[in-house]
Every structure is written in structure tokens, then in C-alpha cells.
Amino acid sequence: MGVNENIFLIGFMGSGKSTIGRMLAKALNSLFLDTDDWIEEHTQKSIPEIFSSQGEEYFRLLEKKALEHLATGTGQIIATGGGMPCFYDNIKTMNQYGITIYLRMEPKDLLQRLRNETAKRPLLHNKSEEELLGWMDLKIKERNLYYEQATFIIDAHQEKEWILEELLRKLHPYV
Ligand code: S3P
């Protein structure tokens, strides 16, 4: 099996884009890529370093560049940074160059996952759990405007294996 189109996984931090992306790439015998990894390799800096030395706006430009570069390939499974679809025309670019899948999850469940992973995610720095929950609630509402433009929306609270099966079923016409 293989896909001709690119498949972009979108959704909030902690929704499982990289985990599910890797599983999907294995099942479809396709190349797996991650936009955050691409940025880190090309700048030789970690994401927190980029945020602290050059700021978020510069990071968003790098994301746009990463997307424009990666979108020229075909048949790739691409996990994207949580904010990517919400800046510039990125969601349009993704829908133009492939199929987009939104892994949707509730803030309180995301918080369980992100609780111990704030160090590598600059937007989560210096917030108490209560602040984090309120902030995520608001952010997800804002971002849903973009996330919901995805080709498919998947309930990401489910078991990984269920999500994979469901995705393969939805992608069947394309593979
Ligand atoms: C971000 C999500 C992160 C990373 C950066 C900003 C966001 O990626 O791109 O820290 O704006 O939601 P993950 O969604 O892979 O954690």
C-alpha cells in the first residue's frame, strides 16, 4: 500500500500527531516527517531556543517555510506543529497539497498528557495547571476555526489502534 497524496496530521499539542503519524506511515509504507523536526534540523536549534532567541513570529515564518518545502513532496505522512494551520494560509496550503486530519481532543484530557511535557513546549511555560487549562480552552476554541477545515476529523480520545483503523478506513479511497 502507499498514498499518492500527502497526509497532514493537525491538532493541538499532545493530541498524538507524531505517534499516530508514525503508525500510519508504517501501515501505509510511507515516509514520516515532522515539521518541528524539520525546523530543528534546518536551524540547528531546539524549538524553545528559537522561541526565546527569535520569538514566536519568527518561528511561524520558519513553519511556513517548512510547510512550503515539505508540501512539494508526495505520499508523505506529515505531523505538524499545533499552531501551524492557524498562521498565514497554511491550512489552505495543506488542503491544496494533501489530505488533512484533525486529531480532536478536549483540553482536560490534553492537560493530562502535557502535564510533564511543558519543557519542550515554550507556549506552556510558566503557567499553573489552572492557567494552562483556561489558556488551552481559549486557544482550542480560536484554533478550531482552522482545525475544522480539515478533510477528516477524528476523535483522538480513543485508543491508538482504533484511531489507526478508523484512519485507514477513511483513507481507503485514496490509497
Ligand atoms: C506549538 C506546538 C508545538 C511547536 C511549538 C508551538 C503550538 O508542536 O510547534 O511549540 O503553537 O501549538 P506540537 O504540537 O508538536 O507540540
Backbone and ligand atoms as CSV (ligand in chain L), in Angstrom:
chain,resi,resn,atom,element,x,y,z
A,1,MET,N,N,0.832,-1.212,0.000
A,1,MET,CA,C,0.000,0.000,0.000
A,1,MET,C,C,0.862,1.255,0.000
A,2,GLY,N,N,0.338,2.321,-0.467
A,2,GLY,CA,C,1.040,3.599,-0.433
A,2,GLY,C,C,0.051,4.685,-0.764
A,3,VAL,N,N,0.399,5.905,-0.487
A,3,VAL,CA,C,-0.518,7.001,-0.823
A,3,VAL,C,C,0.151,7.903,-1.842
A,4,ASN,N,N,-0.646,8.472,-2.715
A,4,ASN,CA,C,-0.091,9.424,-3.672
A,4,ASN,C,C,-0.096,10.819,-3.091
A,5,GLU,N,N,-1.098,11.069,-2.259
A,5,GLU,CA,C,-1.221,12.415,-1.676
A,5,GLU,C,C,-0.452,12.496,-0.369
A,6,ASN,N,N,-0.123,13.701,0.039
A,6,ASN,CA,C,0.426,13.891,1.376
A,6,ASN,C,C,-0.714,13.807,2.380
A,7,ILE,N,N,-0.388,13.346,3.574
A,7,ILE,CA,C,-1.379,13.344,4.648
A,7,ILE,C,C,-0.824,14.187,5.793
A,8,PHE,N,N,-1.526,15.262,6.120
A,8,PHE,CA,C,-1.090,16.160,7.191
A,8,PHE,C,C,-1.909,15.886,8.444
A,9,LEU,N,N,-1.223,15.643,9.560
A,9,LEU,CA,C,-1.915,15.476,10.838
A,9,LEU,C,C,-1.878,16.797,11.565
A,10,ILE,N,N,-3.044,17.307,11.916
A,10,ILE,CA,C,-3.106,18.599,12.598
A,10,ILE,C,C,-3.853,18.450,13.920
A,11,GLY,N,N,-3.635,19.403,14.818
A,11,GLY,CA,C,-4.324,19.377,16.106
A,11,GLY,C,C,-3.444,19.948,17.200
A,12,PHE,N,N,-4.035,20.100,18.379
A,12,PHE,CA,C,-3.337,20.757,19.475
A,12,PHE,C,C,-2.161,19.911,19.972
A,13,MET,N,N,-1.232,20.582,20.668
A,13,MET,CA,C,-0.106,19.885,21.305
A,13,MET,C,C,-0.640,18.723,22.131
A,14,GLY,N,N,-0.018,17.589,22.030
A,14,GLY,CA,C,-0.403,16.451,22.873
A,14,GLY,C,C,-1.527,15.600,22.306
A,15,SER,N,N,-2.030,15.945,21.109
A,15,SER,CA,C,-3.160,15.168,20.576
A,15,SER,C,C,-2.713,13.876,19.889
A,16,GLY,N,N,-1.411,13.662,19.788
A,16,GLY,CA,C,-0.909,12.380,19.266
A,16,GLY,C,C,-0.516,12.407,17.795
A,17,LYS,N,N,-0.252,13.600,17.255
A,17,LYS,CA,C,0.059,13.711,15.817
A,17,LYS,C,C,1.283,12.874,15.424
A,18,SER,N,N,2.344,12.944,16.223
A,18,SER,CA,C,3.565,12.202,15.864
A,18,SER,C,C,3.378,10.697,16.061
A,19,THR,N,N,2.750,10.320,17.170
A,19,THR,CA,C,2.548,8.883,17.439
A,19,THR,C,C,1.676,8.258,16.352
A,20,ILE,N,N,0.530,8.884,16.101
A,20,ILE,CA,C,-0.393,8.340,15.096
A,20,ILE,C,C,0.250,8.437,13.703
A,21,GLY,N,N,0.957,9.534,13.465
A,21,GLY,CA,C,1.622,9.712,12.168
A,21,GLY,C,C,2.608,8.585,11.878
A,22,ARG,N,N,3.385,8.226,12.897
A,22,ARG,CA,C,4.364,7.132,12.710
A,22,ARG,C,C,3.654,5.814,12.433
A,23,MET,N,N,2.568,5.564,13.173
A,23,MET,CA,C,1.817,4.311,12.980
A,23,MET,C,C,1.216,4.257,11.578
A,24,LEU,N,N,0.697,5.400,11.142
A,24,LEU,CA,C,0.066,5.477,9.822
A,24,LEU,C,C,1.109,5.280,8.716
A,25,ALA,N,N,2.268,5.899,8.907
A,25,ALA,CA,C,3.335,5.782,7.902
A,25,ALA,C,C,3.775,4.326,7.767
A,26,LYS,N,N,3.831,3.623,8.899
A,26,LYS,CA,C,4.231,2.216,8.865
A,26,LYS,C,C,3.163,1.400,8.122
A,27,ALA,N,N,1.895,1.644,8.472
A,27,ALA,CA,C,0.800,0.888,7.853
A,27,ALA,C,C,0.720,1.144,6.347
A,28,LEU,N,N,1.056,2.355,5.930
A,28,LEU,CA,C,0.929,2.708,4.505
A,28,LEU,C,C,2.264,2.617,3.770
A,29,ASN,N,N,3.289,2.199,4.506
A,29,ASN,CA,C,4.629,2.094,3.932
A,29,ASN,C,C,5.072,3.413,3.296
A,30,SER,N,N,4.863,4.477,4.062
A,30,SER,CA,C,5.177,5.824,3.554
A,30,SER,C,C,6.203,6.505,4.451
A,31,LEU,N,N,6.731,7.589,3.948
A,31,LEU,CA,C,7.718,8.353,4.706
A,31,LEU,C,C,7.015,9.207,5.770
A,32,PHE,N,N,7.563,9.188,7.004
A,32,PHE,CA,C,7.011,10.030,8.065
A,32,PHE,C,C,7.888,11.261,8.280
A,33,LEU,N,N,7.279,12.425,8.344
A,33,LEU,CA,C,8.017,13.671,8.602
A,33,LEU,C,C,7.306,14.480,9.678
A,34,ASP,N,N,8.071,15.329,10.357
A,34,ASP,CA,C,7.513,16.150,11.424
A,34,ASP,C,C,8.034,17.569,11.198
A,35,THR,N,N,7.129,18.545,11.127
A,35,THR,CA,C,7.566,19.911,10.781
A,35,THR,C,C,8.481,20.505,11.857
A,36,ASP,N,N,8.216,20.174,13.141
A,36,ASP,CA,C,9.095,20.681,14.213
A,36,ASP,C,C,10.511,20.112,14.049
A,37,ASP,N,N,10.607,18.830,13.702
A,37,ASP,CA,C,11.932,18.201,13.494
A,37,ASP,C,C,12.656,18.884,12.336
A,38,TRP,N,N,11.885,19.155,11.271
A,38,TRP,CA,C,12.482,19.805,10.078
A,38,TRP,C,C,13.079,21.157,10.471
A,39,ILE,N,N,12.318,21.922,11.249
A,39,ILE,CA,C,12.779,23.247,11.682
A,39,ILE,C,C,14.020,23.120,12.559
A,40,GLU,N,N,14.008,22.166,13.459
A,40,GLU,CA,C,15.162,21.992,14.357
A,40,GLU,C,C,16.411,21.589,13.574
A,41,GLU,N,N,16.222,20.715,12.598
A,41,GLU,CA,C,17.386,20.293,11.790
A,41,GLU,C,C,17.931,21.456,10.964
A,42,HIS,N,N,17.002,22.234,10.379
A,42,HIS,CA,C,17.455,23.305,9.493
A,42,HIS,C,C,18.019,24.514,10.199
A,43,THR,N,N,17.640,24.705,11.449
A,43,THR,CA,C,18.170,25.867,12.171
A,43,THR,C,C,19.275,25.454,13.134
A,44,GLN,N,N,19.362,24.110,13.357
A,44,GLN,CA,C,20.294,23.604,14.372
A,44,GLN,C,C,20.007,24.201,15.749
A,45,LYS,N,N,18.722,24.461,15.989
A,45,LYS,CA,C,18.283,24.979,17.292
A,45,LYS,C,C,17.038,24.211,17.728
A,46,SER,N,N,16.836,24.133,19.047
A,46,SER,CA,C,15.610,23.483,19.527
A,46,SER,C,C,14.462,24.498,19.415
A,47,ILE,N,N,13.221,24.000,19.450
A,47,ILE,CA,C,12.063,24.901,19.365
A,47,ILE,C,C,12.095,25.923,20.521
A,48,PRO,N,N,12.329,25.490,21.781
A,48,PRO,CA,C,12.389,26.504,22.854
A,48,PRO,C,C,13.483,27.551,22.614
A,49,GLU,N,N,14.622,27.125,22.058
A,49,GLU,CA,C,15.695,28.094,21.753
A,49,GLU,C,C,15.237,29.121,20.720
A,50,ILE,N,N,14.549,28.648,19.694
A,50,ILE,CA,C,14.070,29.572,18.644
A,50,ILE,C,C,13.090,30.578,19.249
A,51,PHE,N,N,12.148,30.080,20.062
A,51,PHE,CA,C,11.173,30.981,20.691
A,51,PHE,C,C,11.873,32.015,21.565
A,52,SER,N,N,12.877,31.563,22.347
A,52,SER,CA,C,13.463,32.531,23.291
A,52,SER,C,C,14.443,33.470,22.603
A,53,SER,N,N,15.150,33.005,21.551
A,53,SER,CA,C,16.106,33.925,20.931
A,53,SER,C,C,15.484,34.763,19.814
A,54,GLN,N,N,14.542,34.184,19.060
A,54,GLN,CA,C,13.999,34.959,17.933
A,54,GLN,C,C,12.507,35.270,18.011
A,55,GLY,N,N,11.835,34.619,18.944
A,55,GLY,CA,C,10.417,34.932,19.154
A,55,GLY,C,C,9.454,34.084,18.331
A,56,GLU,N,N,8.186,34.135,18.735
A,56,GLU,CA,C,7.171,33.294,18.077
A,56,GLU,C,C,6.959,33.670,16.611
A,57,GLU,N,N,6.978,34.984,16.344
A,57,GLU,CA,C,6.695,35.415,14.971
A,57,GLU,C,C,7.694,34.815,13.982
A,58,TYR,N,N,8.945,34.800,14.402
A,58,TYR,CA,C,9.992,34.224,13.551
A,58,TYR,C,C,9.778,32.716,13.394
A,59,PHE,N,N,9.384,32.051,14.511
A,59,PHE,CA,C,9.097,30.617,14.440
A,59,PHE,C,C,7.978,30.338,13.434
A,60,ARG,N,N,6.948,31.197,13.414
A,60,ARG,CA,C,5.824,30.983,12.484
A,60,ARG,C,C,6.276,31.123,11.031
A,61,LEU,N,N,7.259,31.986,10.805
A,61,LEU,CA,C,7.805,32.112,9.451
A,61,LEU,C,C,8.550,30.834,9.060
A,62,LEU,N,N,9.308,30.310,10.027
A,62,LEU,CA,C,10.026,29.055,9.770
A,62,LEU,C,C,9.049,27.916,9.474
A,63,GLU,N,N,7.919,27.901,10.208
A,63,GLU,CA,C,6.902,26.872,9.980
A,63,GLU,C,C,6.345,26.959,8.560
A,64,LYS,N,N,6.101,28.195,8.136
A,64,LYS,CA,C,5.557,28.409,6.793
A,64,LYS,C,C,6.545,27.878,5.749
A,65,LYS,N,N,7.820,28.188,5.992
A,65,LYS,CA,C,8.879,27.730,5.092
A,65,LYS,C,C,8.949,26.206,5.065
A,66,ALA,N,N,8.879,25.603,6.248
A,66,ALA,CA,C,8.934,24.137,6.359
A,66,ALA,C,C,7.787,23.524,5.562
A,67,LEU,N,N,6.593,24.107,5.734
A,67,LEU,CA,C,5.419,23.578,5.033
A,67,LEU,C,C,5.596,23.705,3.518
A,68,GLU,N,N,6.021,24.874,3.076
A,68,GLU,CA,C,6.167,25.083,1.631
A,68,GLU,C,C,7.192,24.115,1.045
A,69,HIS,N,N,8.233,23.830,1.826
A,69,HIS,CA,C,9.247,22.889,1.353
A,69,HIS,C,C,8.688,21.462,1.325
A,70,LEU,N,N,8.071,21.044,2.445
A,70,LEU,CA,C,7.627,19.650,2.563
A,70,LEU,C,C,6.451,19.343,1.632
A,71,ALA,N,N,5.606,20.354,1.378
A,71,ALA,CA,C,4.413,20.122,0.563
A,71,ALA,C,C,4.755,19.773,-0.885
A,72,THR,N,N,5.973,20.047,-1.311
A,72,THR,CA,C,6.334,19.750,-2.702
A,72,THR,C,C,6.560,18.249,-2.918
A,73,GLY,N,N,6.746,17.494,-1.833
A,73,GLY,CA,C,6.878,16.040,-1.958
A,73,GLY,C,C,5.505,15.403,-2.113
A,74,THR,N,N,5.485,14.074,-2.337
A,74,THR,CA,C,4.185,13.399,-2.427
A,74,THR,C,C,4.199,12.130,-1.572
A,75,GLY,N,N,3.010,11.693,-1.189
A,75,GLY,CA,C,2.872,10.430,-0.464
A,75,GLY,C,C,3.542,10.406,0.897
A,76,GLN,N,N,3.668,11.563,1.531
A,76,GLN,CA,C,4.321,11.628,2.837
A,76,GLN,C,C,3.280,11.801,3.941
A,77,ILE,N,N,3.597,11.270,5.109
A,77,ILE,CA,C,2.743,11.480,6.283
A,77,ILE,C,C,3.445,12.559,7.107
A,78,ILE,N,N,2.783,13.690,7.307
A,78,ILE,CA,C,3.449,14.839,7.928
A,78,ILE,C,C,2.728,15.272,9.211
A,79,ALA,N,N,3.433,15.127,10.353
A,79,ALA,CA,C,2.895,15.646,11.621
A,79,ALA,C,C,3.286,17.121,11.701
A,80,THR,N,N,2.313,17.979,12.002
A,80,THR,CA,C,2.585,19.418,12.003
A,80,THR,C,C,2.570,19.974,13.427
A,81,GLY,N,N,3.253,21.085,13.647
A,81,GLY,CA,C,3.200,21.767,14.944
A,81,GLY,C,C,1.767,22.224,15.208
A,82,GLY,N,N,1.369,22.249,16.487
A,82,GLY,CA,C,-0.017,22.549,16.841
A,82,GLY,C,C,-0.564,23.873,16.319
A,83,GLY,N,N,0.323,24.854,16.115
A,83,GLY,CA,C,-0.168,26.155,15.665
A,83,GLY,C,C,-0.129,26.319,14.154
A,84,MET,N,N,0.545,25.405,13.482
A,84,MET,CA,C,0.795,25.602,12.042
A,84,MET,C,C,-0.447,25.943,11.205
A,85,PRO,N,N,-1.564,25.220,11.362
A,85,PRO,CA,C,-2.706,25.508,10.475
A,85,PRO,C,C,-3.291,26.899,10.681
A,86,CYS,N,N,-2.942,27.538,11.788
A,86,CYS,CA,C,-3.622,28.778,12.194
A,86,CYS,C,C,-2.862,30.039,11.807
A,87,PHE,N,N,-1.773,29.913,11.102
A,87,PHE,CA,C,-0.996,31.084,10.693
A,87,PHE,C,C,-0.872,31.112,9.172
A,88,TYR,N,N,-0.751,32.329,8.644
A,88,TYR,CA,C,-0.704,32.541,7.184
A,88,TYR,C,C,-1.849,31.775,6.520
A,89,ASP,N,N,-1.616,31.230,5.337
A,89,ASP,CA,C,-2.661,30.445,4.677
A,89,ASP,C,C,-2.338,28.965,4.786
A,90,ASN,N,N,-1.667,28.590,5.884
A,90,ASN,CA,C,-1.136,27.225,5.960
A,90,ASN,C,C,-2.188,26.126,5.807
A,91,ILE,N,N,-3.367,26.339,6.392
A,91,ILE,CA,C,-4.379,25.271,6.281
A,91,ILE,C,C,-4.800,25.113,4.810
A,92,LYS,N,N,-4.857,26.232,4.096
A,92,LYS,CA,C,-5.219,26.176,2.670
A,92,LYS,C,C,-4.134,25.437,1.898
A,93,THR,N,N,-2.873,25.775,2.217
A,93,THR,CA,C,-1.743,25.111,1.541
A,93,THR,C,C,-1.810,23.601,1.778
A,94,MET,N,N,-2.072,23.225,3.033
A,94,MET,CA,C,-2.130,21.787,3.344
A,94,MET,C,C,-3.264,21.105,2.584
A,95,ASN,N,N,-4.433,21.759,2.549
A,95,ASN,CA,C,-5.565,21.148,1.842
A,95,ASN,C,C,-5.326,21.095,0.334
A,96,GLN,N,N,-4.486,22.002,-0.134
A,96,GLN,CA,C,-4.169,22.026,-1.558
A,96,GLN,C,C,-3.181,20.904,-1.933
A,97,TYR,N,N,-2.258,20.631,-1.003
A,97,TYR,CA,C,-1.204,19.654,-1.301
A,97,TYR,C,C,-1.438,18.298,-0.649
A,98,GLY,N,N,-2.615,18.078,-0.087
A,98,GLY,CA,C,-2.857,16.773,0.514
A,98,GLY,C,C,-4.158,16.688,1.275
A,99,ILE,N,N,-4.236,15.650,2.095
A,99,ILE,CA,C,-5.417,15.389,2.921
A,99,ILE,C,C,-5.057,15.821,4.339
A,100,THR,N,N,-5.972,16.516,5.011
A,100,THR,CA,C,-5.668,16.946,6.378
A,100,THR,C,C,-6.542,16.181,7.372
A,101,ILE,N,N,-5.939,15.795,8.477
A,101,ILE,CA,C,-6.653,15.042,9.505
A,101,ILE,C,C,-6.497,15.766,10.834
A,102,TYR,N,N,-7.618,16.149,11.410
A,102,TYR,CA,C,-7.604,16.839,12.706
A,102,TYR,C,C,-7.835,15.817,13.815
A,103,LEU,N,N,-6.844,15.677,14.692
A,103,LEU,CA,C,-6.990,14.805,15.863
A,103,LEU,C,C,-7.573,15.661,16.987
A,104,ARG,N,N,-8.856,15.529,17.196
A,104,ARG,CA,C,-9.554,16.415,18.138
A,104,ARG,C,C,-9.561,15.831,19.561
A,105,MET,N,N,-9.205,16.673,20.530
A,105,MET,CA,C,-9.215,16.246,21.936
A,105,MET,C,C,-9.634,17.379,22.849
A,106,GLU,N,N,-10.263,17.038,23.961
A,106,GLU,CA,C,-10.707,18.028,24.950
A,106,GLU,C,C,-9.523,18.554,25.774
A,107,PRO,N,N,-9.550,19.842,26.154
A,107,PRO,CA,C,-8.454,20.426,26.929
A,107,PRO,C,C,-8.082,19.637,28.192
A,108,LYS,N,N,-9.093,19.157,28.935
A,108,LYS,CA,C,-8.756,18.483,30.196
A,108,LYS,C,C,-7.979,17.175,29.934
A,109,ASP,N,N,-8.265,16.523,28.835
A,109,ASP,CA,C,-7.534,15.288,28.503
A,109,ASP,C,C,-6.144,15.598,27.953
A,110,LEU,N,N,-6.052,16.703,27.228
A,110,LEU,CA,C,-4.738,17.131,26.724
A,110,LEU,C,C,-3.825,17.488,27.896
A,111,LEU,N,N,-4.419,18.127,28.904
A,111,LEU,CA,C,-3.634,18.544,30.059
A,111,LEU,C,C,-2.990,17.341,30.749
A,112,GLN,N,N,-3.732,16.243,30.862
A,112,GLN,CA,C,-3.175,15.016,31.463
A,112,GLN,C,C,-1.898,14.619,30.742
A,113,ARG,N,N,-1.937,14.704,29.418
A,113,ARG,CA,C,-0.783,14.283,28.611
A,113,ARG,C,C,0.356,15.281,28.659
A,114,LEU,N,N,-0.004,16.570,28.718
A,114,LEU,CA,C,1.027,17.610,28.589
A,114,LEU,C,C,1.675,17.977,29.916
A,115,ARG,N,N,1.027,17.546,31.005
A,115,ARG,CA,C,1.460,17.905,32.354
A,115,ARG,C,C,2.980,17.807,32.535
A,116,ASN,N,N,3.566,16.716,32.065
A,116,ASN,CA,C,5.011,16.536,32.274
A,116,ASN,C,C,5.845,16.853,31.045
A,117,GLU,N,N,5.236,17.511,30.102
A,117,GLU,CA,C,5.962,17.757,28.853
A,117,GLU,C,C,6.015,19.229,28.497
A,118,THR,N,N,5.970,20.078,29.507
A,118,THR,CA,C,5.917,21.508,29.210
A,118,THR,C,C,7.290,22.061,28.810
A,119,ALA,N,N,8.370,21.401,29.242
A,119,ALA,CA,C,9.719,21.947,28.998
A,119,ALA,C,C,10.006,22.168,27.517
A,120,LYS,N,N,9.600,21.207,26.686
A,120,LYS,CA,C,9.925,21.357,25.260
A,120,LYS,C,C,8.874,22.161,24.483
A,121,ARG,N,N,7.867,22.680,25.208
A,121,ARG,CA,C,6.804,23.449,24.535
A,121,ARG,C,C,6.716,24.855,25.131
A,122,PRO,N,N,7.389,25.817,24.484
A,122,PRO,CA,C,7.501,27.169,25.050
A,122,PRO,C,C,6.173,27.846,25.369
A,123,LEU,N,N,5.119,27.556,24.604
A,123,LEU,CA,C,3.840,28.232,24.875
A,123,LEU,C,C,3.227,27.785,26.199
A,124,LEU,N,N,3.725,26.685,26.744
A,124,LEU,CA,C,3.165,26.170,28.000
A,124,LEU,C,C,3.981,26.603,29.219
A,125,HIS,N,N,5.092,27.272,28.970
A,125,HIS,CA,C,5.982,27.655,30.074
A,125,HIS,C,C,5.309,28.607,31.050
A,126,ASN,N,N,5.732,28.517,32.318
A,126,ASN,CA,C,5.315,29.456,33.366
A,126,ASN,C,C,3.802,29.607,33.552
A,127,LYS,N,N,3.093,28.505,33.446
A,127,LYS,CA,C,1.645,28.568,33.710
A,127,LYS,C,C,1.293,27.507,34.744
A,128,SER,N,N,0.444,27.851,35.705
A,128,SER,CA,C,-0.039,26.848,36.660
A,128,SER,C,C,-1.012,25.936,35.902
A,129,GLU,N,N,-1.397,24.805,36.525
A,129,GLU,CA,C,-2.329,23.889,35.837
A,129,GLU,C,C,-3.651,24.563,35.518
A,130,GLU,N,N,-4.109,25.390,36.466
A,130,GLU,CA,C,-5.387,26.066,36.271
A,130,GLU,C,C,-5.284,27.053,35.102
A,131,GLU,N,N,-4.171,27.793,35.091
A,131,GLU,CA,C,-3.967,28.754,33.995
A,131,GLU,C,C,-3.860,28.027,32.662
A,132,LEU,N,N,-3.150,26.897,32.701
A,132,LEU,CA,C,-2.973,26.114,31.472
A,132,LEU,C,C,-4.316,25.678,30.898
A,133,LEU,N,N,-5.178,25.180,31.779
A,133,LEU,CA,C,-6.481,24.683,31.337
A,133,LEU,C,C,-7.303,25.810,30.701
A,134,GLY,N,N,-7.314,26.975,31.359
A,134,GLY,CA,C,-8.059,28.120,30.833
A,134,GLY,C,C,-7.482,28.575,29.500
A,135,TRP,N,N,-6.162,28.628,29.444
A,135,TRP,CA,C,-5.475,29.074,28.230
A,135,TRP,C,C,-5.753,28.108,27.063
A,136,MET,N,N,-5.669,26.796,27.379
A,136,MET,CA,C,-5.897,25.799,26.326
A,136,MET,C,C,-7.328,25.841,25.806
A,137,ASP,N,N,-8.255,26.034,26.741
A,137,ASP,CA,C,-9.664,26.108,26.378
A,137,ASP,C,C,-9.890,27.211,25.338
A,138,LEU,N,N,-9.321,28.371,25.638
A,138,LEU,CA,C,-9.454,29.535,24.772
A,138,LEU,C,C,-8.756,29.309,23.431
A,139,LYS,N,N,-7.521,28.824,23.508
A,139,LYS,CA,C,-6.696,28.602,22.306
A,139,LYS,C,C,-7.365,27.612,21.356
A,140,ILE,N,N,-7.901,26.529,21.935
A,140,ILE,CA,C,-8.511,25.495,21.089
A,140,ILE,C,C,-9.746,26.060,20.396
A,141,LYS,N,N,-10.508,26.869,21.144
A,141,LYS,CA,C,-11.699,27.496,20.533
A,141,LYS,C,C,-11.273,28.363,19.353
A,142,GLU,N,N,-10.220,29.164,19.552
A,142,GLU,CA,C,-9.704,30.033,18.472
A,142,GLU,C,C,-9.213,29.185,17.294
A,143,ARG,N,N,-8.461,28.164,17.643
A,143,ARG,CA,C,-7.817,27.364,16.591
A,143,ARG,C,C,-8.791,26.459,15.844
A,144,ASN,N,N,-9.931,26.133,16.486
A,144,ASN,CA,C,-10.899,25.264,15.816
A,144,ASN,C,C,-11.388,25.841,14.497
A,145,LEU,N,N,-11.348,27.142,14.404
A,145,LEU,CA,C,-11.723,27.825,13.173
A,145,LEU,C,C,-10.879,27.292,12.002
A,146,TYR,N,N,-9.630,26.991,12.290
A,146,TYR,CA,C,-8.698,26.480,11.280
A,146,TYR,C,C,-8.700,24.954,11.267
A,147,TYR,N,N,-8.583,24.371,12.469
A,147,TYR,CA,C,-8.524,22.902,12.553
A,147,TYR,C,C,-9.730,22.253,11.860
A,148,GLU,N,N,-10.902,22.903,12.016
A,148,GLU,CA,C,-12.123,22.286,11.494
A,148,GLU,C,C,-12.242,22.375,9.971
A,149,GLN,N,N,-11.259,22.986,9.333
A,149,GLN,CA,C,-11.225,22.982,7.860
A,149,GLN,C,C,-10.578,21.698,7.336
A,150,ALA,N,N,-10.220,20.794,8.251
A,150,ALA,CA,C,-9.559,19.543,7.857
A,150,ALA,C,C,-10.480,18.671,7.014
A,151,THR,N,N,-9.869,17.831,6.200
A,151,THR,CA,C,-10.643,16.888,5.386
A,151,THR,C,C,-11.412,15.927,6.296
A,152,PHE,N,N,-10.725,15.410,7.329
A,152,PHE,CA,C,-11.348,14.486,8.285
A,152,PHE,C,C,-11.076,14.936,9.711
A,153,ILE,N,N,-12.055,14.717,10.573
A,153,ILE,CA,C,-11.874,14.990,11.995
A,153,ILE,C,C,-12.010,13.664,12.745
A,154,ILE,N,N,-11.040,13.390,13.610
A,154,ILE,CA,C,-11.021,12.104,14.317
A,154,ILE,C,C,-11.072,12.355,15.822
A,155,ASP,N,N,-11.833,11.536,16.535
A,155,ASP,CA,C,-11.878,11.638,17.995
A,155,ASP,C,C,-10.602,11.011,18.563
A,156,ALA,N,N,-9.682,11.868,19.004
A,156,ALA,CA,C,-8.363,11.390,19.421
A,156,ALA,C,C,-8.330,10.895,20.874
A,157,HIS,N,N,-9.510,10.825,21.532
A,157,HIS,CA,C,-9.536,10.260,22.890
A,157,HIS,C,C,-9.456,8.744,22.829
A,158,GLN,N,N,-9.768,8.196,21.683
A,158,GLN,CA,C,-9.832,6.738,21.525
A,158,GLN,C,C,-8.439,6.100,21.594
A,159,GLU,N,N,-8.433,4.769,21.730
A,159,GLU,CA,C,-7.175,4.010,21.710
A,159,GLU,C,C,-6.451,4.246,20.398
A,160,LYS,N,N,-5.107,4.228,20.434
A,160,LYS,CA,C,-4.296,4.462,19.228
A,160,LYS,C,C,-4.676,3.508,18.089
A,161,GLU,N,N,-4.893,2.237,18.470
A,161,GLU,CA,C,-5.185,1.219,17.446
A,161,GLU,C,C,-6.517,1.514,16.753
A,162,TRP,N,N,-7.493,2.004,17.543
A,162,TRP,CA,C,-8.792,2.349,16.978
A,162,TRP,C,C,-8.624,3.516,15.999
A,163,ILE,N,N,-7.832,4.495,16.410
A,163,ILE,CA,C,-7.624,5.682,15.570
A,163,ILE,C,C,-6.990,5.271,14.245
A,164,LEU,N,N,-6.003,4.389,14.329
A,164,LEU,CA,C,-5.331,3.933,13.105
A,164,LEU,C,C,-6.327,3.239,12.166
A,165,GLU,N,N,-7.131,2.312,12.723
A,165,GLU,CA,C,-8.113,1.595,11.913
A,165,GLU,C,C,-9.093,2.570,11.248
A,166,GLU,N,N,-9.559,3.516,12.050
A,166,GLU,CA,C,-10.522,4.498,11.573
A,166,GLU,C,C,-9.908,5.336,10.430
A,167,LEU,N,N,-8.651,5.698,10.609
A,167,LEU,CA,C,-7.971,6.499,9.574
A,167,LEU,C,C,-7.806,5.690,8.300
A,168,LEU,N,N,-7.402,4.440,8.450
A,168,LEU,CA,C,-7.198,3.616,7.261
A,168,LEU,C,C,-8.513,3.440,6.505
A,169,ARG,N,N,-9.618,3.343,7.275
A,169,ARG,CA,C,-10.937,3.204,6.656
A,169,ARG,C,C,-11.285,4.488,5.876
A,170,LYS,N,N,-11.036,5.638,6.517
A,170,LYS,CA,C,-11.357,6.910,5.859
A,170,LYS,C,C,-10.457,7.156,4.643
A,171,LEU,N,N,-9.211,6.691,4.743
A,171,LEU,CA,C,-8.255,6.968,3.665
A,171,LEU,C,C,-8.354,5.945,2.538
A,172,HIS,N,N,-9.156,4.911,2.767
A,172,HIS,CA,C,-9.234,3.826,1.785
A,172,HIS,C,C,-9.402,4.304,0.337
A,173,PRO,N,N,-10.299,5.267,0.095
A,173,PRO,CA,C,-10.473,5.708,-1.293
A,173,PRO,C,C,-9.229,6.353,-1.896
A,174,TYR,N,N,-8.302,6.773,-1.042
A,174,TYR,CA,C,-7.132,7.499,-1.540
A,174,TYR,C,C,-5.896,6.616,-1.683
A,175,VAL,N,N,-5.934,5.370,-1.133
A,175,VAL,CA,C,-4.694,4.564,-1.162
A,175,VAL,C,C,-4.798,3.386,-2.109
L,1,S3P,C1,C,3.091,24.801,19.086
L,1,S3P,C2,C,3.146,23.420,19.078
L,1,S3P,C3,C,4.422,22.677,19.092
L,1,S3P,C4,C,5.542,23.520,18.468
L,1,S3P,C5,C,5.621,24.844,19.135
L,1,S3P,C6,C,4.323,25.642,19.044
L,1,S3P,C7,C,1.755,25.478,19.086
L,1,S3P,O1,O,4.289,21.467,18.352
L,1,S3P,O2,O,5.347,23.671,17.100
L,1,S3P,O3,O,5.980,24.626,20.482
L,1,S3P,O4,O,1.683,26.668,18.739
L,1,S3P,O5,O,0.745,24.804,19.412
L,1,S3P,P1,P,3.475,20.158,18.883
L,1,S3P,O6,O,2.026,20.379,18.565
L,1,S3P,O7,O,4.045,19.046,18.085
L,1,S3P,O8,O,3.741,20.040,20.338
